[in-house]
Amino acid sequence: MCGRYSLFAPPADIEERFDATFDFEFEPRYNAAPSQELPVVTGDEPETIQRMEWGLVPSWADDRSDYEFINARAETVREKSSFSEAYESRRCLVPADGFYEWTEAGGGKQPYRVSLDEDDLFAMAGLWERWTPPQTQTGLGDFGGGAGPDGDPDAVETFTIVTTEPNETVGELHHRMAVILDPAEEATWLTGDPDEAEALLDPYPDAAMRTDPVSTAVNNPANDSPAVLEEVEAGS
């Protein structure tokens, strides 16, 4: 699975890498976690880096707390009702410069930061959805979520990260890994047909990746500073 990642490159570098412009004031994330609003690029607006909540809620959900999927398995993403509609027409890029995985070590779990060898920015394959909270009563303000100016509940935009079998490097840490797209594949993931998109779901080449043990401070998403990136001796 992918349950924590980072994106702390300068905003101008991110915009240049994805040929898109932030529509919000970006702040670096050293320890991005589920439920947070984080940057994505969609096929609908590829020139814009938007902000969505991590934890996909299907458009048909009655109660968002029953869903909020942070990952979707590549092997079943086309068939599962929670993801199939988004897979067909609402794919997105999730910009990152690393993600975290944990492995058993000396009676505890040692976190590792997984990144590309050159610390390059990359895109994880994602899906996004727009969910509108159901109206629970007919009185003004009595809704399942915040209300817009017309009194209707505000729509919530959420995303999930697609995972696949790990390559050899990540496989030493975990049995799943995020789908990382080659830059040349990103446009196809956003706008290609479902068969073309499915062909991109293989593990990223392991020779291009590295893993570094980091402090257990990353275990707590409240710790969102450069300190969580500091390399430590494994098991310390």
N, C-alpha and C positions, 0 to 999 in steps of 0.2 A: 504494500500500500504506500501511498504518499500522503503523510499527515502533517508535514511541516516543511517549509522551504524558505528561501531567501531571495530578495531582490533589492539590492542596495546600490546599484550603479547610478552614476549621475543621471538625472532626468534627460539631459540632452543626448547622452549615449544611448539610452533606451529608445528615445524617439528616432534617432538615426538608425539604430539596428532594425526597428520594426517599421520604419517609414510611416510613422503615425505620430499624432500629437496628443498629449494628455488633455482630457477635458476636466481635470481636477488638479489640485495641488498635490503632487506626489511627495510622499515622505518615505525614506528608505525603510525596508523591512528586513531585519536580520533573522526574524523568527516568526514568519507568517503562519497563521493558524486558522483552522476551520472557524466559521461564523464571522470572520473579519471581512471587510470590504477591500478587495484587492484588484490589481490591474488585469484586464483582459482585452484582447482584440477580437472582434467578431467579423464574420463574413458580411454581415449587413453594413457595417461601418468600418472597413479595414483601415481607413485613414485616421481613426480615433482610438486612443487608449482609454477605455472606459473603466468604471469601477463597479464590481459586482460582489455579492456575498459568496464566500466559499462554503458550499453545501447545497447541492442542487435539490430544488423542490419541484416535482413534476407539475405541469400546468393544471392537471386535473385533481390535485391533492385537496382534500377537505381540510386537513390540519397539517401545517408544515412540520410540526414536531414529530410526525410519524415518518418523515423522510429525511431531508437534509443529507443527501449522499455526498461525501467528500471525494469518493473514487467510483469509477465505473470500470468493470473488467472488459478488456478488449475482446475477449473470446465470446462474450454474450451481449455486447452493447447494442447490437442490431436487433436483438430479439426481446430484451427485457422491456416491459411496458414503461418503466421509469425513465428509460433512456432512448427508446427507439425513435420517438418523434424528434428529439433534439439531435440525435445522430443523423437523421435524414436532412435536417435543414438549419440546425442551430449549433454549428461547431465553432470553437474559438481557440485562440492561442492564449496560453498562460505564461507570460514572460517570467523568467527566473534566472538566477546565476548559481543556484545550488539547491539541493534538498537534503533532508536528514533521514537517516535510518538508524535503527538500534539493533545491537546484537548482544547475546548473552556473554557476560564476562565476569568471572569471579564472584558469582552470587548476585550480580546486578546486571544492569543493561548499560552498555557503552554506546553513546551516540556518535555517529560519524556524519560528516558533511560530504555529500557526493557532488562533484562538480566536473566540468570539462577540464582537460589538462591545462588549457590556456586561460582558465577562469573566464571563458567567454560567456556572454549572454546566450540563452537558448529559449526555445518555446516548448512547453509541454502541451500535448494534445488535450483539449478540453471540450466540454459541451456546456451549453447554457440554456436557461429557461426563464420565462417570465410568468410569475404566479400571482394571482390576485386573491387576497383573503376573502373568504365568503362573507356576505353580509349576514350578521347574526340576528339583528332586529331591524325594525323599520324606522325606529326613532333616529333623529339626527345624532351622529356621533357614536351610535351603537353598532360598531363594525368589528370584524375579526382582526383588523389592523388599522394603521393610520388612514385618515380620510383625506382625499384631495379636495380642491376648491369646489368641485361639483358635488361633494358629499359621498362619492364612491370611494371604496377602499383603495389605497395606493398599491400599485403593482410592485412586486419585489423581484429583482433580477438576481439569479443565483447561477453558480457554475460548479462543475465537477472536473476532476482530473482523471483521464483514462490511464489505466495501468495494464501492464503486460508481464509476461515471464521475464525474469531478470537476465541480463548478460552475465558473463563470468565474474566481472568485477563486483557488481551489486549483489550477485547471488551469494557471495560470501557473507553478506549482511542480512539479506531478506529474500523471501521467495517471490516478491513482486517488485516492480519498479515503474515509475512514471514513463509513459510513452514520450520520448524526446524526438522532436522532428528535426530533420536536416533543414537548413534554411531554404533549400530548393524545393522542399516538400510543403512548406507552410501554406502557400496559396492553394495548393490542391486540397489540403486538409480543410481549408475554409470554404472553398466553393466547388470542389470536385464532386462527382457523383458518389453514391455510397460505396460502390465497388472500388473506385479509385482511392477513396479514403481508407478503406479496409486494408489495402495493400501497404499502408504506411505504419501499421501497428506493431511491427517487429521491434525487438529490443535494439537500443542504440549500440553501435560498436563499442565493445568494452575497452579497446586499446586507446580510445579517445577520452577515457574517464579516469578519475582518481577519487580515492576516499581518504579522508583525514579524520582521526579521532578528535572530538571536541569536548568541551566541558559539559557536565550534566546540567549546567545552568540552562541549556536549551530545552530541558524537559518541561520547564515552566514557561508558557507563552508570554507571561508578563515580563520575562527577561528578553527584551527586544533591543539589543545594543550590540556594538562590535565585539563586546566581550565574549559572546557566545561563539564567535568564529575562531577564537584562539585555539591553536592546536595543542593537545595535551598528550601525555603518554597513555596509551590504551590501558584501560583498567584503573586509571588514577581518579 
